[in-house]
Structure formats: C-alpha cells, structure tokens
Amino acid sequence: MQAKTAVVVGAQWGDEGKGKIVDVLSENFSVVARYAGGHNAGHTVIIGGQKFILQLIPCGILRPDCQAVIGNGIVLDPIAFLREVGKLRDLGVNVDKQVFVSNRAQVILPYHRMIELAAESAPGRQKIGTTSRGIGPAYEDKMARNGLRVVDMLNSNLLKTHIQNACHEKNAIAHALFGTEPLNPAQIYEEYVKAAEQLAPFVTDTAYLLNQAIRDGKSVMFEGAQGTMLDIDHGTYPFVTSSSATAGGAITGTGVGPTAIGTVIGVTKAYVTRVGEGPFPTELHGPEGEDLRARGHEFGAVTGRPRRCGWLDLPLLRYSNMVNGTEWLVVTKMDVLDSLAEIPVCVGYEIDGKRVDTMPADVRGLESIKPILTTLKGWQEPTEQIREYDKLPKAAQEYLRFLEKESGARIGMVSTGPDRDQTMALPDFAQALKSLEA
C-alpha cells in the first residue's frame, strides 16, 4: 500500500458486508468517500449491539474524526439524504461537521421513481428486480445530459424550470406507455426548494477536497456500492445496477486520478447471495437454501427482501478479482457455515458439456452453467467469539487457504459476526493498514 488510499468493493452481487468492513477499516482512514449508486444500497453496522442502517452516507460517519464524502458518481435523493441526516443527528452523530456532498452529484426527483416503478411493473417488460427508487432513470438522464446536478438544484430558478420541463416530458411518457397519473410540478418544486436550503450547507467541490486530502498525506478510503457482478459494464447484464460498482468507479465517481489509488480490498461472503432477478450458478433451492438464508439472516437492510443463497463460486471470485485488481480479500460471515459437516464450493463451470473456467458474457451462457463442485470438510465448531486467525478451527483455516489459493488475492481479514469487534486482521494486512495511519 504505497499511497495512503484504498478502494473497498463488493466481490459478488452485493450484500457482502461492506458496511461493517468499511466501518472497521475506517479507524485507519481520515476520509471515507462513496463513489457510486444511490439510496438503493443499504449498509448495516452494529457497534456494541446498537444497529445503524446507512443508505447514502459513507460508514466513516460513525468515526468522530472521519470525514464522510458523497462523490459525484452518486445519484442523490435529497429527501432520503435529509431523512438519514436527521436519524444520525438523533443518534448523536456530528453529521454537520463530517458530511460533504459533491456539487456535481446527480439528483433523483419524484418522476424518476414514477418511471422506474411503472416500467418494472409493466406487462411484457423484462424484470430486473430493481428497488424502484429512481436510481436507473436518474442515471439515464445523466447519460442523456438531461439531468439535474446538486449545484443546479441550489439555483431556485433553474430548479423550477427544470422540474416544469421534466414533468411535462415524463408525465407524457409515463401516461402514454404505462397509463400513469401525472405528477404536479408545482408541488414537487415546493418540496425540493425547501430541501435545497437544508442540503446547501453540506455541498462542496468534493473532487478538490479529496485531492487536497491526498496531497496533504491523509488516508482516504473509497467505498463502493452493490457488488462487482452488478456493475453496469462487468456484471451479469442486464440484471445489473446502473453505475460502476467496480474499483474503476472510484476514479470517475470521485474525481481522483488512477495513480492515487494504493490498493483494492474485495469483500466476499464465505458463500454467495443475490437479490432480485438474474443468473446465479451456485444457487440453492429448497431446504439447503432456506437453511443458509435463516442462519445468515439474509434479508435486505433497506428493502427487507429475502436474498437468494448459494455456495461459494470461485470462478466468479477470480473474475471479480481480475476486473478490480484486488490485492486483499475480506471474508465475511464465516460463522454462518459453523454447523456444516461438509461445505461444497464451485471450482469451475460446465456449459453444454464443456469445462469453462471463465465467466461467460451472455445471460444464456450464465443460465446454462452447471457448477462443478468440490467438497471441503466443515469445522462444526462455533467461531463467533474467536478474534485471532490462529485460533480458528483447523478446517476453517483450510477453507480460507483454499479460497485464497484459488481466487488469486490474499486474505487480509475474516469476519465471524455482525458486530464491529467480531473481526480479525491477518498480520500482513494489519501491518499494511498501520502504514496508512496519518
């Protein structure tokens, strides 16, 4: 880790426990910057038994001396942001001194939610399994160069004109395609001009802030949302999110240069989960999947949706490590496997009778995969109270060594429970983190 910076990414389809890991790691960083997604991404952090659910604000906010930055790659729902700010204030968090919002971030408005909800529910449309929070349509407007940025929202005349023009267009489209009732632009303006006043104190040029922090020798962590396999370019398209969830998104989503990134840390569960539609080669159906879901409490932090569950997929992890340039892996939820006598792991794919070692690009190829499984010995001992790697059961250590050998990245940290202190860093990783401290 030469530069005092690190990108933390989800190595699977999201929900890997990045929130907890970013919170644990933030002890070593002066700034945590979120670079992609919107309030469809939920991070649950448990500190001393107290639960914090964050949607937009980076997990570094829970460290009193850490700055929390919302980068330009985010799509910001101002109402959701202010609601989250209010909840954190009520919990005694000093959001007013710690949170910074990019003036270049795109704004989600009510018509984005209207369009997404109508499209996802329309007969004959391919269902992606979105959260219907307006994320996709906001990114569509951004790419069509028709979006509203935070800096524009602070100009009341511009905000009013934009809402009037956009509602005229979106109401007509939604009514023609989906029969949706029109939104009232005057009502939207009244709500959002008030929101803009409350948002204004948080707004700054975060690209300048982050680059200055790096120049000053401060340590900066870049936090992704969702996971690699939901990335708009590299994921299981079209069942993906609308932004760059991979490590590359940290560059475009914050305004720092690629040479400023010191290392990439991937977060993977000891098994795999997925929310929503789309291919999932190692998915378990029936009692095994239900058992894994129950033991892992696999329900969305924001939506409450049950997650699909399956065994660890090593070809997927190799692919993820490749496109992210992952140096270190953090393995979460080891404790969920504690009771198993045997643990199947996917080591390769079979498509149309042929062995395939790489991730196919097309959905048909993904859906026709037969996973090639090997079985590792389970440890059948509780790991929740263990805080040192050397004290893990021998079979658990062998499971981790196998994962490391097959995935191409070094294991730096292991999590055996949801609380902040249920985490252990391996010596080399702990030493690398030490070098980041200002």
Backbone torsions as a table, in degrees:
resi	resn	phi	psi	omega
1	MET	NA	84.8	-177.7
2	GLN	-72.7	-62.0	176.7
3	ALA	-71.9	150.8	-178.3
4	LYS	-84.7	51.4	-178.5
5	THR	-139.0	151.8	177.3
6	ALA	-150.1	143.7	173.0
7	VAL	-104.7	130.8	176.3
8	VAL	-109.0	120.4	-176.9
9	VAL	-125.4	153.4	170.8
10	GLY	-78.8	132.4	-174.7
11	ALA	-91.1	-7.3	-176.0
12	GLN	-122.6	-128.8	179.6
13	TRP	-102.9	32.0	-177.8
14	GLY	86.6	176.5	178.8
15	ASP	62.3	27.5	-178.0
16	GLU	-82.3	-5.2	-176.1
17	GLY	97.6	24.2	-179.1
18	LYS	-58.9	-37.6	-176.9
19	GLY	-56.5	-50.5	178.8
20	LYS	-61.8	-43.9	-176.1
21	ILE	-66.8	-41.7	177.1
22	VAL	-62.0	-40.5	177.8
23	ASP	-62.0	-45.9	179.8
24	VAL	-62.4	-46.5	-177.3
25	LEU	-70.1	-26.3	-174.2
26	SER	-61.6	-16.5	174.2
27	GLU	-57.5	-27.5	-176.6
28	ASN	-95.4	0.2	-173.6
29	PHE	-124.6	147.6	177.6
30	SER	-86.3	-27.9	-176.9
31	VAL	-136.8	138.0	170.6
32	VAL	-121.7	124.7	-176.3
33	ALA	-119.8	126.8	175.5
34	ARG	-89.8	136.0	-170.0
35	TYR	-120.8	-6.5	-177.0
36	ALA	-153.2	163.8	174.6
37	GLY	82.2	-167.8	-179.6
38	GLY	-144.5	-147.9	-177.7
39	HIS	-86.1	20.4	169.7
40	ASN	-85.7	-8.2	-178.1
41	ALA	-102.5	121.4	-179.6
42	GLY	-110.9	131.9	175.4
43	HIS	-115.6	124.7	175.2
44	THR	-104.0	126.5	178.1
45	VAL	-124.4	129.6	179.1
46	ILE	-115.5	121.1	-179.0
47	ILE	-123.3	113.7	-179.5
48	GLY	57.1	35.4	179.0
49	GLY	86.5	-11.8	178.9
50	GLN	-88.8	131.0	-175.4
51	LYS	-97.7	132.1	173.8
52	PHE	-119.6	126.0	175.2
53	ILE	-111.3	115.1	-178.4
54	LEU	-109.0	141.3	-179.7
55	GLN	-116.7	-43.9	-179.2
56	LEU	-113.2	-38.4	-173.8
57	ILE	-79.0	129.5	-178.4
58	PRO	-59.0	151.7	-175.7
59	CYS	-64.6	-17.7	176.9
60	GLY	-59.6	-18.6	179.8
61	ILE	-57.7	-23.8	-177.1
62	LEU	-83.9	2.5	171.5
63	ARG	-108.0	119.9	-172.3
64	PRO	-56.3	-29.5	-176.1
65	ASP	-99.7	10.8	-174.4
66	CYS	-105.3	132.7	174.9
67	GLN	-84.2	137.4	180.0
68	ALA	-113.2	118.2	-172.7
69	VAL	-114.7	131.9	172.8
70	ILE	-102.0	110.7	-171.2
71	GLY	-79.5	175.4	-177.5
72	ASN	-69.2	-17.8	179.8
73	GLY	-78.1	-7.2	-179.5
74	ILE	-79.2	150.1	162.7
75	VAL	-105.2	120.0	-168.8
76	LEU	-104.3	120.6	169.2
77	ASP	-89.1	107.0	-174.3
78	PRO	-59.6	-36.5	-178.9
79	ILE	-67.7	-43.8	178.2
80	ALA	-64.2	-40.2	179.1
81	PHE	-61.6	-47.9	-177.9
82	LEU	-66.7	-33.6	176.2
83	ARG	-64.8	-43.0	179.1
84	GLU	-66.0	-40.7	176.2
85	VAL	-58.5	-45.1	179.9
86	GLY	-61.2	-42.4	179.5
87	LYS	-64.8	-40.7	179.5
88	LEU	-68.4	-38.9	175.1
89	ARG	-57.9	-44.3	-179.4
90	ASP	-62.1	-26.7	179.2
91	LEU	-89.2	3.6	176.8
92	GLY	88.0	12.0	179.7
93	VAL	-83.1	137.1	-175.7
94	ASN	-85.3	64.5	-175.3
95	VAL	-61.5	-33.7	-174.1
96	ASP	-66.4	-24.6	179.1
97	LYS	-99.7	-16.2	-171.0
98	GLN	-108.7	-20.4	-172.1
99	VAL	-101.1	134.5	178.9
100	PHE	-131.5	132.8	-177.4
101	VAL	-115.3	132.6	-179.8
102	SER	-64.5	134.6	175.7
103	ASN	-71.6	-10.7	-179.2
104	ARG	-102.4	-0.2	177.9
105	ALA	-66.1	147.3	178.7
106	GLN	-82.6	150.6	-176.8
107	VAL	-104.1	134.3	172.0
108	ILE	-89.7	131.8	178.7
109	LEU	-120.5	164.9	-173.9
110	PRO	-55.3	-31.9	-179.3
111	TYR	-69.0	-23.4	175.1
112	HIS	-65.8	-42.6	177.5
113	ARG	-65.9	-41.2	179.7
114	MET	-58.4	-48.3	-178.7
115	ILE	-63.2	-45.8	-176.5
116	GLU	-65.9	-44.5	-179.3
117	LEU	-63.0	-42.6	-179.9
118	ALA	-66.6	-42.8	-178.6
119	ALA	-66.2	-41.2	-177.8
120	GLU	-68.7	-28.1	-177.2
121	SER	-94.0	-9.1	-173.5
122	ALA	-68.5	138.0	177.8
123	PRO	-64.5	139.5	177.8
124	GLY	86.4	-9.0	179.0
125	ARG	-87.4	142.4	176.9
126	GLN	-70.1	122.1	-177.6
127	LYS	-81.0	128.3	179.2
128	ILE	-92.2	-28.3	-175.9
129	GLY	88.7	39.5	-179.4
130	THR	-75.4	169.8	177.0
131	THR	-88.1	-2.0	179.1
132	SER	56.8	39.4	178.8
133	ARG	-104.8	8.3	175.8
134	GLY	88.1	8.3	-175.7
135	ILE	-63.0	-54.9	-176.9
136	GLY	-58.3	-52.8	179.4
137	PRO	-60.4	-31.3	176.9
138	ALA	-67.0	-41.2	176.5
139	TYR	-68.2	-34.4	176.2
140	GLU	-60.1	-46.4	178.9
141	ASP	-63.9	-36.6	177.5
142	LYS	-59.4	-49.2	-177.3
143	MET	-71.2	-25.2	176.4
144	ALA	-83.3	2.4	-179.1
145	ARG	58.1	36.5	-177.8
146	ASN	-125.8	17.8	-175.5
147	GLY	-90.2	172.4	175.9
148	LEU	-112.8	125.0	178.2
149	ARG	-93.6	163.9	-179.9
150	VAL	-56.9	-43.3	-179.6
151	VAL	-61.3	-34.1	178.5
152	ASP	-73.3	-34.5	-179.8
153	MET	-63.1	-28.7	-178.6
154	LEU	-75.9	-9.8	175.1
155	ASN	-97.1	105.0	-170.9
156	SER	-61.8	-36.7	179.1
157	ASN	-66.5	-43.6	179.1
158	LEU	-64.6	-42.0	179.5
159	LEU	-59.0	-45.5	-178.3
160	LYS	-62.9	-47.3	-179.7
161	THR	-62.7	-42.9	-179.1
162	HIS	-61.8	-46.4	-178.4
163	ILE	-63.9	-41.9	179.4
164	GLN	-61.9	-48.3	-178.8
165	ASN	-65.6	-43.7	-178.0
166	ALA	-66.0	-43.0	-179.9
167	CYS	-64.7	-38.0	177.3
168	HIS	-58.1	-44.2	-178.9
169	GLU	-74.8	-49.1	-174.2
170	LYS	-70.1	-37.1	177.6
171	ASN	-60.9	-42.6	-179.9
172	ALA	-64.9	-43.2	-179.7
173	ILE	-65.3	-48.8	-177.0
174	ALA	-63.9	-38.1	179.6
175	HIS	-69.6	-43.5	-177.9
176	ALA	-66.5	-41.8	-175.8
177	LEU	-85.3	-38.1	-169.2
178	PHE	-124.4	-3.3	-179.0
179	GLY	71.1	24.0	-176.0
180	THR	-76.6	142.7	175.9
181	GLU	-69.7	143.8	-175.5
182	PRO	-72.0	152.0	173.9
183	LEU	-90.1	154.3	-177.9
184	ASN	-96.0	109.8	-175.8
185	PRO	-63.1	-35.9	-179.5
186	ALA	-64.1	-40.5	179.5
187	GLN	-65.9	-42.5	178.6
188	ILE	-62.3	-44.7	-179.2
189	TYR	-59.7	-45.5	-179.1
190	GLU	-58.2	-41.9	-179.1
191	GLU	-69.4	-41.8	-172.1
192	TYR	-84.4	-23.8	175.2
193	VAL	-70.2	-33.3	174.6
194	LYS	-69.8	-41.0	178.1
195	ALA	-61.9	-37.1	-179.1
196	ALA	-62.0	-38.5	178.9
197	GLU	-62.9	-40.5	-179.6
198	GLN	-75.4	-28.2	-179.4
199	LEU	-77.4	-32.7	-171.1
200	ALA	-49.3	-44.0	-177.7
201	PRO	-62.5	-19.5	-178.7
202	PHE	-88.7	-13.2	-167.8
203	VAL	-85.4	134.4	176.7
204	THR	-156.5	177.1	173.8
205	ASP	-84.4	92.8	-173.5
206	THR	-72.2	-25.0	175.8
207	ALA	-62.3	-43.5	177.4
208	TYR	-65.1	-44.4	-179.6
209	LEU	-57.2	-46.6	-177.0
210	LEU	-69.0	-44.0	179.9
211	ASN	-65.1	-36.5	177.6
212	GLN	-66.6	-40.4	178.4
213	ALA	-60.8	-42.1	179.4
214	ILE	-66.1	-42.6	178.4
215	ARG	-62.4	-33.6	-179.6
216	ASP	-79.9	1.8	177.7
217	GLY	82.8	13.1	177.7
218	LYS	-78.5	154.4	179.2
219	SER	-92.1	133.1	-175.4
220	VAL	-126.5	131.1	174.2
221	MET	-111.2	134.0	178.2
222	PHE	-103.8	125.2	-173.0
223	GLU	-108.8	120.7	176.3
224	GLY	-83.7	169.3	174.0
225	ALA	-119.8	160.4	-176.2
226	GLN	53.8	-146.4	-177.4
227	GLY	-143.0	168.8	-176.3
228	THR	-53.2	-41.5	-175.4
229	MET	-77.2	0.6	172.0
230	LEU	-106.7	4.2	179.2
231	ASP	-63.1	139.6	-176.3
232	ILE	-60.7	-31.4	-179.7
233	ASP	-96.0	-42.1	-168.2
234	HIS	-106.2	-3.0	-176.9
235	GLY	-88.2	-169.6	-177.0
236	THR	-83.2	69.2	-177.2
237	TYR	-60.2	137.5	7.6
238	PRO	-91.0	6.0	-177.6
239	PHE	-86.0	66.3	-173.3
240	VAL	-136.5	177.6	172.8
241	THR	-89.9	-175.0	-172.8
242	SER	-103.3	10.3	-175.1
243	SER	-134.5	178.0	-178.2
244	SER	-90.0	97.6	-177.0
245	ALA	-83.8	-11.0	-179.1
246	THR	-80.4	175.5	-176.3
247	ALA	-59.9	-31.2	179.2
248	GLY	-60.1	-28.2	179.1
249	GLY	-63.2	-22.4	179.5
250	ALA	-64.8	-29.3	-178.5
251	ILE	-75.3	-56.6	-177.7
252	THR	-71.2	-26.7	-174.7
253	GLY	-87.0	-3.0	178.8
254	THR	-133.5	-21.7	179.8
255	GLY	88.4	21.8	170.9
256	VAL	-101.9	156.1	-178.4
257	GLY	-81.3	156.5	-178.5
258	PRO	-60.3	-28.3	-179.9
259	THR	-73.1	-8.6	-179.8
260	ALA	-87.3	-4.3	-177.6
261	ILE	-90.7	122.9	-177.6
262	GLY	-85.5	-44.4	-177.9
263	THR	-155.5	164.6	176.3
264	VAL	-122.4	128.6	-179.7
265	ILE	-113.6	117.7	178.6
266	GLY	-95.8	141.8	178.3
267	VAL	-112.7	123.9	-180.0
268	THR	-130.8	141.5	169.5
269	LYS	-73.0	164.0	175.0
270	ALA	-74.2	-6.7	173.1
271	TYR	-139.3	-159.1	-178.0
272	VAL	-133.7	144.2	170.5
273	THR	-133.2	162.3	176.5
274	ARG	-150.2	142.4	175.5
275	VAL	-112.0	142.5	176.6
276	GLY	85.7	-166.5	-175.4
277	GLU	-82.4	171.6	173.6
278	GLY	117.3	163.1	-177.3
279	PRO	-66.2	150.3	-177.2
280	PHE	-156.3	88.5	-170.6
281	PRO	-55.3	-36.6	-174.6
282	THR	-102.6	17.2	-176.3
283	GLU	-59.9	138.8	177.1
284	LEU	-100.9	133.0	176.4
285	HIS	-112.8	149.6	177.7
286	GLY	86.9	-157.8	-171.8
287	PRO	-57.4	-38.2	-178.9
288	GLU	-61.0	-46.3	179.0
289	GLY	-65.4	-40.5	178.4
290	GLU	-62.9	-40.5	-178.9
291	ASP	-64.9	-44.7	179.0
292	LEU	-63.3	-41.5	179.4
293	ARG	-63.1	-43.0	-178.5
294	ALA	-66.4	-45.2	-177.6
295	ARG	-69.7	-30.4	-179.9
296	GLY	-92.4	-0.3	-176.5
297	HIS	50.3	52.0	-172.0
298	GLU	-86.4	79.5	176.0
299	PHE	-137.1	139.6	-173.5
300	GLY	-58.3	137.3	-179.8
301	ALA	-65.7	-34.1	-177.8
302	VAL	-96.9	-45.3	-172.1
303	THR	-95.7	-22.8	-175.0
304	GLY	76.8	2.8	-177.7
305	ARG	-67.1	137.0	175.7
306	PRO	-65.6	137.7	179.7
307	ARG	-91.7	143.0	172.3
308	ARG	-73.9	142.8	-174.0
309	CYS	-125.9	148.4	178.2
310	GLY	-160.1	175.4	-178.9
311	TRP	-75.8	160.8	178.9
312	LEU	-57.1	136.0	-176.1
313	ASP	-115.9	102.1	-175.8
314	LEU	-73.5	-37.3	174.3
315	PRO	-59.3	-39.1	176.8
316	LEU	-62.9	-43.1	-178.7
317	LEU	-67.0	-39.4	176.8
318	ARG	-61.3	-43.5	178.8
319	TYR	-61.8	-46.2	179.2
320	SER	-59.6	-45.7	179.8
321	ASN	-63.8	-34.3	-179.9
322	MET	-67.2	-51.9	-173.9
323	VAL	-72.4	-20.3	177.9
324	ASN	-94.8	-17.7	-172.1
325	GLY	67.1	39.0	-174.4
326	THR	-66.2	128.8	176.7
327	GLU	-97.0	-42.0	-176.7
328	TRP	-121.8	146.2	174.0
329	LEU	-115.8	138.8	170.1
330	VAL	-110.1	125.0	-178.7
331	VAL	-104.0	120.2	-177.9
332	THR	-107.4	163.8	174.2
333	LYS	59.4	34.5	174.4
334	MET	-58.2	-36.0	-176.3
335	ASP	-63.5	-23.2	-179.2
336	VAL	-65.4	-25.1	-179.0
337	LEU	-92.2	2.3	-171.4
338	ASP	-54.8	-35.4	-171.6
339	SER	-88.1	-5.4	-173.0
340	LEU	-82.3	135.2	176.4
341	ALA	-77.4	-33.9	178.1
342	GLU	-135.6	144.6	-178.3
343	ILE	-126.7	108.1	175.8
344	PRO	-70.1	144.6	176.9
345	VAL	-136.8	136.1	177.3
346	CYS	-80.5	122.6	-178.4
347	VAL	-110.8	-7.3	180.0
348	GLY	-172.0	174.4	179.8
349	TYR	-120.8	151.3	169.8
350	GLU	-123.1	124.8	177.3
351	ILE	-126.9	122.7	-178.8
352	ASP	51.9	41.6	175.6
353	GLY	80.7	1.5	-178.7
354	LYS	-113.0	141.2	176.9
355	ARG	-73.3	130.1	179.3
356	VAL	-127.7	130.0	-177.9
357	ASP	-105.6	-3.1	179.7
358	THR	-115.7	160.7	-178.9
359	MET	-77.8	117.4	179.1
360	PRO	-67.7	150.0	-177.6
361	ALA	-82.5	-31.3	-173.6
362	ASP	-89.2	147.3	-178.3
363	VAL	-63.1	-36.9	-180.0
364	ARG	-60.0	-43.1	177.7
365	GLY	-62.6	-40.8	179.9
366	LEU	-66.5	-40.0	-177.2
367	GLU	-72.7	-23.3	-178.2
368	SER	-95.2	6.3	179.5
369	ILE	-66.3	136.2	166.1
370	LYS	-109.8	117.0	-178.8
371	PRO	-69.3	137.1	173.5
372	ILE	-93.3	115.6	-172.4
373	LEU	-105.7	144.9	166.2
374	THR	-120.4	158.4	-177.0
375	THR	-116.3	127.9	176.9
376	LEU	-105.5	154.3	-179.7
377	LYS	-73.7	133.2	175.7
378	GLY	-79.7	168.2	-176.9
379	TRP	-103.7	-22.9	175.5
380	GLN	47.0	42.1	174.6
381	GLU	-139.0	146.7	177.8
382	PRO	-70.1	136.9	179.1
383	THR	-114.0	-4.9	-173.4
384	GLU	-55.8	-36.3	-176.0
385	GLN	-91.1	-0.9	-177.1
386	ILE	-82.1	133.1	-177.0
387	ARG	-119.5	-2.8	-179.8
388	GLU	-127.9	134.7	-175.6
389	TYR	-56.5	-42.9	-176.7
390	ASP	-63.6	-18.8	-179.2
391	LYS	-94.2	-1.0	173.5
392	LEU	-66.5	149.1	175.8
393	PRO	-54.7	148.1	-176.7
394	LYS	-55.7	-42.0	-179.1
395	ALA	-65.8	-33.6	177.2
396	ALA	-67.1	-41.3	176.9
397	GLN	-63.5	-38.7	179.1
398	GLU	-66.8	-37.7	176.7
399	TYR	-59.9	-45.4	-179.1
400	LEU	-67.8	-39.4	178.5
401	ARG	-64.7	-39.2	177.7
402	PHE	-63.1	-45.1	178.7
403	LEU	-59.6	-44.2	-179.8
404	GLU	-63.4	-47.4	-178.2
405	LYS	-61.3	-41.2	-174.5
406	GLU	-83.2	-21.4	-173.0
407	SER	-93.8	-22.4	178.8
408	GLY	85.8	10.7	175.0
409	ALA	-131.6	152.6	-177.3
410	ARG	-84.0	139.4	176.1
411	ILE	-79.5	124.5	-177.3
412	GLY	-107.2	-26.9	-174.0
413	MET	-153.2	149.1	179.4
414	VAL	-131.3	135.7	179.0
415	SER	-113.8	133.1	-177.2
416	THR	-124.3	29.2	178.6
417	GLY	167.0	168.9	-173.3
418	PRO	-78.3	-20.4	-174.6
419	ASP	-76.8	155.1	-179.1
420	ARG	-52.9	-39.3	-174.6
421	ASP	-86.4	-0.7	178.0
422	GLN	-90.1	56.6	-174.2
423	THR	-145.4	141.2	177.7
424	MET	-131.3	133.5	176.9
425	ALA	-100.8	135.2	175.5
426	LEU	-74.1	151.7	-170.7
427	PRO	-52.2	-45.7	-177.3
428	ASP	-64.9	-38.4	179.4
429	PHE	-69.7	-41.8	178.0
430	ALA	-59.8	-39.7	178.4
431	GLN	-66.8	-40.0	178.3
432	ALA	-64.5	-39.3	178.2
433	LEU	-65.8	-37.8	179.5
434	LYS	-56.9	-37.3	-177.5
435	SER	-68.5	-15.9	179.8
436	LEU	-82.0	-22.8	-173.2
437	GLU	-63.8	132.1	-176.1
438	ALA	-70.1	NA	NA
